[in-house]
Amino acid sequence: MKHIYLERHDPDKNLHRFYQFFITPGIFGDWSLVKECGRVGSPGTEAQITGQKLCAAKEKKGYQSIL
């Protein structure tokens, strides 16, 4: 599994963000990329918002939710 962690800090703008990526094998022999992002020290609320935005963008392209 590959793990990448990045941070960006700009105290003048009160900006303290992170991105984290995991590349991991899936159960069917494929690969998955897991991305987390948000404010350093915050729980996964940013990830939830990002996931909702990504889902909305895919739905605009014609994808439909099955679950």
PDB file with SEQRES, HELIX, SHEET and CRYST1 records, atoms N, CA, C and O in Angstrom:
SEQRES   1 A   67  MET LYS HIS ILE TYR LEU GLU ARG HIS ASP PRO ASP LYS          
SEQRES   2 A   67  ASN LEU HIS ARG PHE TYR GLN PHE PHE ILE THR PRO GLY          
SEQRES   3 A   67  ILE PHE GLY ASP TRP SER LEU VAL LYS GLU CYS GLY ARG          
SEQRES   4 A   67  VAL GLY SER PRO GLY THR GLU ALA GLN ILE THR GLY GLN          
SEQRES   5 A   67  LYS LEU CYS ALA ALA LYS GLU LYS LYS GLY TYR GLN SER          
SEQRES   6 A   67  ILE LEU                                                      
HELIX    1 AA1 PRO A   11  LYS A   13  5                                   3    
HELIX    2 AA2 THR A   45  LYS A   60  1                                  16    
SHEET    1 AA1 3 LYS A   2  ASP A  10  0                                        
SHEET    2 AA1 3 LEU A  15  PRO A  25 -1                                        
SHEET    3 AA1 3 TRP A  31  ARG A  39 -1                                        
CRYST1    1.000    1.000    1.000  90.00  90.00  90.00 P 1           1          
ATOM      1  N   MET A   1       0.850  -1.189   0.000  1.00  0.00           N  
ATOM      2  CA  MET A   1       0.000   0.000   0.000  1.00  0.00           C  
ATOM      3  C   MET A   1       0.883   1.234   0.000  1.00  0.00           C  
ATOM      4  O   MET A   1       1.837   1.318   0.774  1.00  0.00           O  
ATOM      5  N   LYS A   2       0.579   2.173  -0.844  1.00  0.00           N  
ATOM      6  CA  LYS A   2       1.294   3.439  -0.929  1.00  0.00           C  
ATOM      7  C   LYS A   2       0.506   4.503  -0.170  1.00  0.00           C  
ATOM      8  O   LYS A   2      -0.716   4.579  -0.298  1.00  0.00           O  
ATOM      9  N   HIS A   3       1.200   5.323   0.621  1.00  0.00           N  
ATOM     10  CA  HIS A   3       0.558   6.367   1.422  1.00  0.00           C  
ATOM     11  C   HIS A   3       1.277   7.686   1.161  1.00  0.00           C  
ATOM     12  O   HIS A   3       2.501   7.768   1.269  1.00  0.00           O  
ATOM     13  N   ILE A   4       0.510   8.713   0.820  1.00  0.00           N  
ATOM     14  CA  ILE A   4       1.067  10.047   0.579  1.00  0.00           C  
ATOM     15  C   ILE A   4       0.310  11.030   1.463  1.00  0.00           C  
ATOM     16  O   ILE A   4      -0.920  11.022   1.497  1.00  0.00           O  
ATOM     17  N   TYR A   5       1.047  11.876   2.176  1.00  0.00           N  
ATOM     18  CA  TYR A   5       0.433  12.864   3.066  1.00  0.00           C  
ATOM     19  C   TYR A   5       1.051  14.226   2.775  1.00  0.00           C  
ATOM     20  O   TYR A   5       2.274  14.366   2.782  1.00  0.00           O  
ATOM     21  N   LEU A   6       0.211  15.233   2.518  1.00  0.00           N  
ATOM     22  CA  LEU A   6       0.662  16.589   2.203  1.00  0.00           C  
ATOM     23  C   LEU A   6      -0.049  17.586   3.120  1.00  0.00           C  
ATOM     24  O   LEU A   6      -1.222  17.416   3.453  1.00  0.00           O  
ATOM     25  N   GLU A   7       0.677  18.619   3.518  1.00  0.00           N  
ATOM     26  CA  GLU A   7       0.077  19.710   4.300  1.00  0.00           C  
ATOM     27  C   GLU A   7       0.438  21.042   3.682  1.00  0.00           C  
ATOM     28  O   GLU A   7       1.483  21.195   3.050  1.00  0.00           O  
ATOM     29  N   ARG A   8      -0.455  22.007   3.878  1.00  0.00           N  
ATOM     30  CA  ARG A   8      -0.213  23.389   3.460  1.00  0.00           C  
ATOM     31  C   ARG A   8      -0.619  24.295   4.609  1.00  0.00           C  
ATOM     32  O   ARG A   8      -1.711  24.168   5.163  1.00  0.00           O  
ATOM     33  N   HIS A   9       0.275  25.213   4.960  1.00  0.00           N  
ATOM     34  CA  HIS A   9       0.009  26.150   6.056  1.00  0.00           C  
ATOM     35  C   HIS A   9       0.264  27.575   5.570  1.00  0.00           C  
ATOM     36  O   HIS A   9       1.293  27.855   4.954  1.00  0.00           O  
ATOM     37  N   ASP A  10      -0.669  28.459   5.850  1.00  0.00           N  
ATOM     38  CA  ASP A  10      -0.521  29.886   5.600  1.00  0.00           C  
ATOM     39  C   ASP A  10      -1.191  30.610   6.761  1.00  0.00           C  
ATOM     40  O   ASP A  10      -2.385  30.904   6.709  1.00  0.00           O  
ATOM     41  N   PRO A  11      -0.411  30.901   7.823  1.00  0.00           N  
ATOM     42  CA  PRO A  11      -0.997  31.523   9.022  1.00  0.00           C  
ATOM     43  C   PRO A  11      -1.688  32.862   8.747  1.00  0.00           C  
ATOM     44  O   PRO A  11      -2.660  33.203   9.421  1.00  0.00           O  
ATOM     45  N   ASP A  12      -1.198  33.624   7.762  1.00  0.00           N  
ATOM     46  CA  ASP A  12      -1.823  34.920   7.452  1.00  0.00           C  
ATOM     47  C   ASP A  12      -3.262  34.755   6.967  1.00  0.00           C  
ATOM     48  O   ASP A  12      -4.094  35.638   7.177  1.00  0.00           O  
ATOM     49  N   LYS A  13      -3.557  33.632   6.322  1.00  0.00           N  
ATOM     50  CA  LYS A  13      -4.910  33.363   5.816  1.00  0.00           C  
ATOM     51  C   LYS A  13      -5.652  32.346   6.684  1.00  0.00           C  
ATOM     52  O   LYS A  13      -6.740  31.901   6.319  1.00  0.00           O  
ATOM     53  N   ASN A  14      -5.072  31.973   7.830  1.00  0.00           N  
ATOM     54  CA  ASN A  14      -5.636  30.952   8.716  1.00  0.00           C  
ATOM     55  C   ASN A  14      -5.914  29.668   7.928  1.00  0.00           C  
ATOM     56  O   ASN A  14      -6.962  29.040   8.077  1.00  0.00           O  
ATOM     57  N   LEU A  15      -4.956  29.304   7.097  1.00  0.00           N  
ATOM     58  CA  LEU A  15      -5.087  28.148   6.223  1.00  0.00           C  
ATOM     59  C   LEU A  15      -4.177  27.033   6.730  1.00  0.00           C  
ATOM     60  O   LEU A  15      -2.956  27.183   6.771  1.00  0.00           O  
ATOM     61  N   HIS A  16      -4.781  25.922   7.114  1.00  0.00           N  
ATOM     62  CA  HIS A  16      -4.051  24.749   7.601  1.00  0.00           C  
ATOM     63  C   HIS A  16      -4.759  23.521   7.044  1.00  0.00           C  
ATOM     64  O   HIS A  16      -5.653  22.972   7.688  1.00  0.00           O  
ATOM     65  N   ARG A  17      -4.361  23.088   5.841  1.00  0.00           N  
ATOM     66  CA  ARG A  17      -5.064  22.027   5.124  1.00  0.00           C  
ATOM     67  C   ARG A  17      -4.159  20.832   4.897  1.00  0.00           C  
ATOM     68  O   ARG A  17      -2.933  20.941   4.916  1.00  0.00           O  
ATOM     69  N   PHE A  18      -4.795  19.687   4.682  1.00  0.00           N  
ATOM     70  CA  PHE A  18      -4.031  18.492   4.362  1.00  0.00           C  
ATOM     71  C   PHE A  18      -4.723  17.702   3.262  1.00  0.00           C  
ATOM     72  O   PHE A  18      -5.936  17.792   3.074  1.00  0.00           O  
ATOM     73  N   TYR A  19      -3.931  16.936   2.549  1.00  0.00           N  
ATOM     74  CA  TYR A  19      -4.406  15.931   1.601  1.00  0.00           C  
ATOM     75  C   TYR A  19      -3.694  14.636   1.934  1.00  0.00           C  
ATOM     76  O   TYR A  19      -2.503  14.633   2.243  1.00  0.00           O  
ATOM     77  N   GLN A  20      -4.418  13.550   1.871  1.00  0.00           N  
ATOM     78  CA  GLN A  20      -3.863  12.241   2.175  1.00  0.00           C  
ATOM     79  C   GLN A  20      -4.397  11.255   1.137  1.00  0.00           C  
ATOM     80  O   GLN A  20      -5.599  11.213   0.872  1.00  0.00           O  
ATOM     81  N   PHE A  21      -3.507  10.471   0.559  1.00  0.00           N  
ATOM     82  CA  PHE A  21      -3.876   9.505  -0.471  1.00  0.00           C  
ATOM     83  C   PHE A  21      -3.376   8.128  -0.072  1.00  0.00           C  
ATOM     84  O   PHE A  21      -2.264   7.977   0.435  1.00  0.00           O  
ATOM     85  N   PHE A  22      -4.212   7.127  -0.308  1.00  0.00           N  
ATOM     86  CA  PHE A  22      -3.839   5.735  -0.117  1.00  0.00           C  
ATOM     87  C   PHE A  22      -4.094   5.006  -1.424  1.00  0.00           C  
ATOM     88  O   PHE A  22      -5.181   5.109  -1.992  1.00  0.00           O  
ATOM     89  N   ILE A  23      -3.114   4.281  -1.899  1.00  0.00           N  
ATOM     90  CA  ILE A  23      -3.291   3.413  -3.057  1.00  0.00           C  
ATOM     91  C   ILE A  23      -3.243   1.993  -2.516  1.00  0.00           C  
ATOM     92  O   ILE A  23      -2.237   1.565  -1.951  1.00  0.00           O  
ATOM     93  N   THR A  24      -4.340   1.269  -2.694  1.00  0.00           N  
ATOM     94  CA  THR A  24      -4.467  -0.029  -2.058  1.00  0.00           C  
ATOM     95  C   THR A  24      -5.111  -1.041  -3.013  1.00  0.00           C  
ATOM     96  O   THR A  24      -5.945  -0.666  -3.837  1.00  0.00           O  
ATOM     97  N   PRO A  25      -4.737  -2.296  -2.909  1.00  0.00           N  
ATOM     98  CA  PRO A  25      -5.364  -3.294  -3.777  1.00  0.00           C  
ATOM     99  C   PRO A  25      -6.812  -3.550  -3.359  1.00  0.00           C  
ATOM    100  O   PRO A  25      -7.139  -3.556  -2.172  1.00  0.00           O  
ATOM    101  N   GLY A  26      -7.664  -3.757  -4.348  1.00  0.00           N  
ATOM    102  CA  GLY A  26      -9.064  -4.085  -4.092  1.00  0.00           C  
ATOM    103  C   GLY A  26      -9.238  -5.588  -3.950  1.00  0.00           C  
ATOM    104  O   GLY A  26      -8.286  -6.351  -4.113  1.00  0.00           O  
ATOM    105  N   ILE A  27     -10.442  -6.001  -3.648  1.00  0.00           N  
ATOM    106  CA  ILE A  27     -10.685  -7.430  -3.409  1.00  0.00           C  
ATOM    107  C   ILE A  27     -10.796  -8.240  -4.703  1.00  0.00           C  
ATOM    108  O   ILE A  27     -10.783  -9.470  -4.660  1.00  0.00           O  
ATOM    109  N   PHE A  28     -10.905  -7.568  -5.849  1.00  0.00           N  
ATOM    110  CA  PHE A  28     -11.035  -8.264  -7.122  1.00  0.00           C  
ATOM    111  C   PHE A  28      -9.771  -8.168  -7.970  1.00  0.00           C  
ATOM    112  O   PHE A  28      -9.825  -8.360  -9.185  1.00  0.00           O  
ATOM    113  N   GLY A  29      -8.638  -7.873  -7.342  1.00  0.00           N  
ATOM    114  CA  GLY A  29      -7.385  -7.773  -8.077  1.00  0.00           C  
ATOM    115  C   GLY A  29      -7.166  -6.423  -8.735  1.00  0.00           C  
ATOM    116  O   GLY A  29      -6.183  -6.233  -9.452  1.00  0.00           O  
ATOM    117  N   ASP A  30      -8.076  -5.483  -8.498  1.00  0.00           N  
ATOM    118  CA  ASP A  30      -7.917  -4.138  -9.041  1.00  0.00           C  
ATOM    119  C   ASP A  30      -7.253  -3.243  -7.997  1.00  0.00           C  
ATOM    120  O   ASP A  30      -6.813  -3.730  -6.956  1.00  0.00           O  
ATOM    121  N   TRP A  31      -7.178  -1.957  -8.264  1.00  0.00           N  
ATOM    122  CA  TRP A  31      -6.565  -1.009  -7.330  1.00  0.00           C  
ATOM    123  C   TRP A  31      -7.546   0.103  -7.010  1.00  0.00           C  
ATOM    124  O   TRP A  31      -8.405   0.441  -7.824  1.00  0.00           O  
ATOM    125  N   SER A  32      -7.414   0.667  -5.827  1.00  0.00           N  
ATOM    126  CA  SER A  32      -8.278   1.766  -5.385  1.00  0.00           C  
ATOM    127  C   SER A  32      -7.429   2.927  -4.909  1.00  0.00           C  
ATOM    128  O   SER A  32      -6.351   2.737  -4.345  1.00  0.00           O  
ATOM    129  N   LEU A  33      -7.926   4.132  -5.142  1.00  0.00           N  
ATOM    130  CA  LEU A  33      -7.306   5.340  -4.626  1.00  0.00           C  
ATOM    131  C   LEU A  33      -8.276   5.947  -3.626  1.00  0.00           C  
ATOM    132  O   LEU A  33      -9.416   6.263  -3.965  1.00  0.00           O  
ATOM    133  N   VAL A  34      -7.816   6.109  -2.392  1.00  0.00           N  
ATOM    134  CA  VAL A  34      -8.616   6.725  -1.343  1.00  0.00           C  
ATOM    135  C   VAL A  34      -8.007   8.091  -1.067  1.00  0.00           C  
ATOM    136  O   VAL A  34      -6.813   8.198  -0.791  1.00  0.00           O  
ATOM    137  N   LYS A  35      -8.837   9.146  -1.141  1.00  0.00           N  
ATOM    138  CA  LYS A  35      -8.360  10.511  -0.932  1.00  0.00           C  
ATOM    139  C   LYS A  35      -9.082  11.106   0.267  1.00  0.00           C  
ATOM    140  O   LYS A  35     -10.307  11.034   0.363  1.00  0.00           O  
ATOM    141  N   GLU A  36      -8.324  11.687   1.171  1.00  0.00           N  
ATOM    142  CA  GLU A  36      -8.893  12.417   2.305  1.00  0.00           C  
ATOM    143  C   GLU A  36      -8.320  13.824   2.268  1.00  0.00           C  
ATOM    144  O   GLU A  36      -7.151  14.022   1.937  1.00  0.00           O  
ATOM    145  N   CYS A  37      -9.154  14.798   2.611  1.00  0.00           N  
ATOM    146  CA  CYS A  37      -8.676  16.170   2.659  1.00  0.00           C  
ATOM    147  C   CYS A  37      -9.457  16.932   3.710  1.00  0.00           C  
ATOM    148  O   CYS A  37     -10.552  16.527   4.103  1.00  0.00           O  
ATOM    149  N   GLY A  38      -8.891  18.030   4.160  1.00  0.00           N  
ATOM    150  CA  GLY A  38      -9.593  18.845   5.142  1.00  0.00           C  
ATOM    151  C   GLY A  38      -8.654  19.744   5.903  1.00  0.00           C  
ATOM    152  O   GLY A  38      -7.501  19.941   5.518  1.00  0.00           O  
ATOM    153  N   ARG A  39      -9.158  20.282   6.979  1.00  0.00           N  
ATOM    154  CA  ARG A  39      -8.370  21.147   7.841  1.00  0.00           C  
ATOM    155  C   ARG A  39      -7.578  20.271   8.807  1.00  0.00           C  
ATOM    156  O   ARG A  39      -8.112  19.314   9.367  1.00  0.00           O  
ATOM    157  N   VAL A  40      -6.321  20.600   8.997  1.00  0.00           N  
ATOM    158  CA  VAL A  40      -5.467  19.834   9.902  1.00  0.00           C  
ATOM    159  C   VAL A  40      -6.104  19.816  11.283  1.00  0.00           C  
ATOM    160  O   VAL A  40      -6.442  20.866  11.831  1.00  0.00           O  
ATOM    161  N   GLY A  41      -6.268  18.623  11.846  1.00  0.00           N  
ATOM    162  CA  GLY A  41      -6.836  18.464  13.175  1.00  0.00           C  
ATOM    163  C   GLY A  41      -8.343  18.307  13.211  1.00  0.00           C  
ATOM    164  O   GLY A  41      -8.914  18.085  14.279  1.00  0.00           O  
ATOM    165  N   SER A  42      -9.008  18.421  12.047  1.00  0.00           N  
ATOM    166  CA  SER A  42     -10.471  18.294  12.036  1.00  0.00           C  
ATOM    167  C   SER A  42     -10.866  16.862  11.717  1.00  0.00           C  
ATOM    168  O   SER A  42     -10.099  16.131  11.090  1.00  0.00           O  
ATOM    169  N   PRO A  43     -12.062  16.455  12.147  1.00  0.00           N  
ATOM    170  CA  PRO A  43     -12.538  15.125  11.750  1.00  0.00           C  
ATOM    171  C   PRO A  43     -12.910  15.124  10.272  1.00  0.00           C  
ATOM    172  O   PRO A  43     -12.657  16.114   9.586  1.00  0.00           O  
ATOM    173  N   GLY A  44     -13.488  14.070   9.769  1.00  0.00           N  
ATOM    174  CA  GLY A  44     -13.732  13.883   8.347  1.00  0.00           C  
ATOM    175  C   GLY A  44     -14.867  14.680   7.737  1.00  0.00           C  
ATOM    176  O   GLY A  44     -15.411  14.263   6.715  1.00  0.00           O  
ATOM    177  N   THR A  45     -15.248  15.802   8.314  1.00  0.00           N  
ATOM    178  CA  THR A  45     -16.349  16.578   7.742  1.00  0.00           C  
ATOM    179  C   THR A  45     -16.000  17.079   6.345  1.00  0.00           C  
ATOM    180  O   THR A  45     -16.859  17.092   5.464  1.00  0.00           O  
ATOM    181  N   GLU A  46     -14.757  17.490   6.132  1.00  0.00           N  
ATOM    182  CA  GLU A  46     -14.347  17.953   4.807  1.00  0.00           C  
ATOM    183  C   GLU A  46     -14.439  16.824   3.796  1.00  0.00           C  
ATOM    184  O   GLU A  46     -14.826  17.049   2.650  1.00  0.00           O  
ATOM    185  N   ALA A  47     -14.091  15.619   4.204  1.00  0.00           N  
ATOM    186  CA  ALA A  47     -14.163  14.472   3.295  1.00  0.00           C  
ATOM    187  C   ALA A  47     -15.604  14.207   2.892  1.00  0.00           C  
ATOM    188  O   ALA A  47     -15.862  13.865   1.738  1.00  0.00           O  
ATOM    189  N   GLN A  48     -16.535  14.354   3.800  1.00  0.00           N  
ATOM    190  CA  GLN A  48     -17.945  14.153   3.480  1.00  0.00           C  
ATOM    191  C   GLN A  48     -18.418  15.179   2.463  1.00  0.00           C  
ATOM    192  O   GLN A  48     -19.121  14.835   1.513  1.00  0.00           O  
ATOM    193  N   ILE A  49     -18.041  16.426   2.653  1.00  0.00           N  
ATOM    194  CA  ILE A  49     -18.434  17.498   1.729  1.00  0.00           C  
ATOM    195  C   ILE A  49     -17.833  17.250   0.355  1.00  0.00           C  
ATOM    196  O   ILE A  49     -18.515  17.391  -0.660  1.00  0.00           O  
ATOM    197  N   THR A  50     -16.560  16.883   0.323  1.00  0.00           N  
ATOM    198  CA  THR A  50     -15.890  16.607  -0.945  1.00  0.00           C  
ATOM    199  C   THR A  50     -16.545  15.428  -1.653  1.00  0.00           C  
ATOM    200  O   THR A  50     -16.724  15.457  -2.871  1.00  0.00           O  
ATOM    201  N   GLY A  51     -16.901  14.395  -0.903  1.00  0.00           N  
ATOM    202  CA  GLY A  51     -17.576  13.236  -1.483  1.00  0.00           C  
ATOM    203  C   GLY A  51     -18.915  13.601  -2.088  1.00  0.00           C  
ATOM    204  O   GLY A  51     -19.272  13.102  -3.155  1.00  0.00           O  
ATOM    205  N   GLN A  52     -19.660  14.466  -1.417  1.00  0.00           N  
ATOM    206  CA  GLN A  52     -20.960  14.901  -1.934  1.00  0.00           C  
ATOM    207  C   GLN A  52     -20.784  15.702  -3.226  1.00  0.00           C  
ATOM    208  O   GLN A  52     -21.561  15.543  -4.168  1.00  0.00           O  
ATOM    209  N   LYS A  53     -19.764  16.562  -3.269  1.00  0.00           N  
ATOM    210  CA  LYS A  53     -19.509  17.348  -4.478  1.00  0.00           C  
ATOM    211  C   LYS A  53     -19.103  16.444  -5.635  1.00  0.00           C  
ATOM    212  O   LYS A  53     -19.552  16.639  -6.765  1.00  0.00           O  
ATOM    213  N   LEU A  54     -18.256  15.456  -5.360  1.00  0.00           N  
ATOM    214  CA  LEU A  54     -17.834  14.521  -6.393  1.00  0.00           C  
ATOM    215  C   LEU A  54     -19.026  13.722  -6.915  1.00  0.00           C  
ATOM    216  O   LEU A  54     -19.157  13.516  -8.121  1.00  0.00           O  
ATOM    217  N   CYS A  55     -19.886  13.278  -6.018  1.00  0.00           N  
ATOM    218  CA  CYS A  55     -21.079  12.536  -6.407  1.00  0.00           C  
ATOM    219  C   CYS A  55     -21.982  13.394  -7.293  1.00  0.00           C  
ATOM    220  O   CYS A  55     -22.473  12.918  -8.316  1.00  0.00           O  
ATOM    221  N   ALA A  56     -22.203  14.636  -6.916  1.00  0.00           N  
ATOM    222  CA  ALA A  56     -23.048  15.540  -7.705  1.00  0.00           C  
ATOM    223  C   ALA A  56     -22.462  15.764  -9.092  1.00  0.00           C  
ATOM    224  O   ALA A  56     -23.199  15.808 -10.077  1.00  0.00           O  
ATOM    225  N   ALA A  57     -21.148  15.906  -9.177  1.00  0.00           N  
ATOM    226  CA  ALA A  57     -20.497  16.102 -10.475  1.00  0.00           C  
ATOM    227  C   ALA A  57     -20.676  14.876 -11.361  1.00  0.00           C  
ATOM    228  O   ALA A  57     -20.905  15.014 -12.562  1.00  0.00           O  
ATOM    229  N   LYS A  58     -20.575  13.691 -10.795  1.00  0.00           N  
ATOM    230  CA  LYS A  58     -20.757  12.460 -11.578  1.00  0.00           C  
ATOM    231  C   LYS A  58     -22.217  12.302 -12.018  1.00  0.00           C  
ATOM    232  O   LYS A  58     -22.485  11.843 -13.128  1.00  0.00           O  
ATOM    233  N   GLU A  59     -23.153  12.680 -11.151  1.00  0.00           N  
ATOM    234  CA  GLU A  59     -24.569  12.597 -11.514  1.00  0.00           C  
ATOM    235  C   GLU A  59     -24.890  13.542 -12.672  1.00  0.00           C  
ATOM    236  O   GLU A  59     -25.731  13.224 -13.513  1.00  0.00           O  
ATOM    237  N   LYS A  60     -24.225  14.706 -12.721  1.00  0.00           N  
ATOM    238  CA  LYS A  60     -24.422  15.629 -13.835  1.00  0.00           C  
ATOM    239  C   LYS A  60     -23.998  15.011 -15.158  1.00  0.00           C  
ATOM    240  O   LYS A  60     -24.532  15.360 -16.210  1.00  0.00           O  
ATOM    241  N   LYS A  61     -23.039  14.093 -15.107  1.00  0.00           N  
ATOM    242  CA  LYS A  61     -22.541  13.426 -16.314  1.00  0.00           C  
ATOM    243  C   LYS A  61     -23.369  12.207 -16.672  1.00  0.00           C  
ATOM    244  O   LYS A  61     -23.060  11.516 -17.642  1.00  0.00           O  
ATOM    245  N   GLY A  62     -24.425  11.927 -15.899  1.00  0.00           N  
ATOM    246  CA  GLY A  62     -25.318  10.849 -16.236  1.00  0.00           C  
ATOM    247  C   GLY A  62     -25.226   9.608 -15.356  1.00  0.00           C  
ATOM    248  O   GLY A  62     -26.017   8.679 -15.520  1.00  0.00           O  
ATOM    249  N   TYR A  63     -24.277   9.576 -14.428  1.00  0.00           N  
ATOM    250  CA  TYR A  63     -24.198   8.430 -13.506  1.00  0.00           C  
ATOM    251  C   TYR A  63     -25.397   8.469 -12.562  1.00  0.00           C  
ATOM    252  O   TYR A  63     -25.893   9.538 -12.206  1.00  0.00           O  
ATOM    253  N   GLN A  64     -25.853   7.272 -12.162  1.00  0.00           N  
ATOM    254  CA  GLN A  64     -26.983   7.182 -11.254  1.00  0.00           C  
ATOM    255  C   GLN A  64     -26.591   6.384 -10.027  1.00  0.00           C  
ATOM    256  O   GLN A  64     -25.839   5.414 -10.124  1.00  0.00           O  
ATOM    257  N   SER A  65     -27.097   6.788  -8.879  1.00  0.00           N  
ATOM    258  CA  SER A  65     -26.857   6.072  -7.631  1.00  0.00           C  
ATOM    259  C   SER A  65     -27.658   4.772  -7.630  1.00  0.00           C  
ATOM    260  O   SER A  65     -28.851   4.768  -7.932  1.00  0.00           O  
ATOM    261  N   ILE A  66     -26.999   3.687  -7.293  1.00  0.00           N  
ATOM    262  CA  ILE A  66     -27.648   2.371  -7.281  1.00  0.00           C  
ATOM    263  C   ILE A  66     -28.070   1.994  -5.862  1.00  0.00           C  
ATOM    264  O   ILE A  66     -29.079   1.314  -5.681  1.00  0.00           O  
ATOM    265  N   LEU A  67     -27.329   2.417  -4.876  1.00  0.00           N  
ATOM    266  CA  LEU A  67     -27.628   2.060  -3.481  1.00  0.00           C  
ATOM    267  C   LEU A  67     -28.561   3.040  -2.831  1.00  0.00           C  
ATOM    268  O   LEU A  67     -28.908   2.880  -1.661  1.00  0.00           O  
TER     269      LEU A  67                                                      
END                                                                             
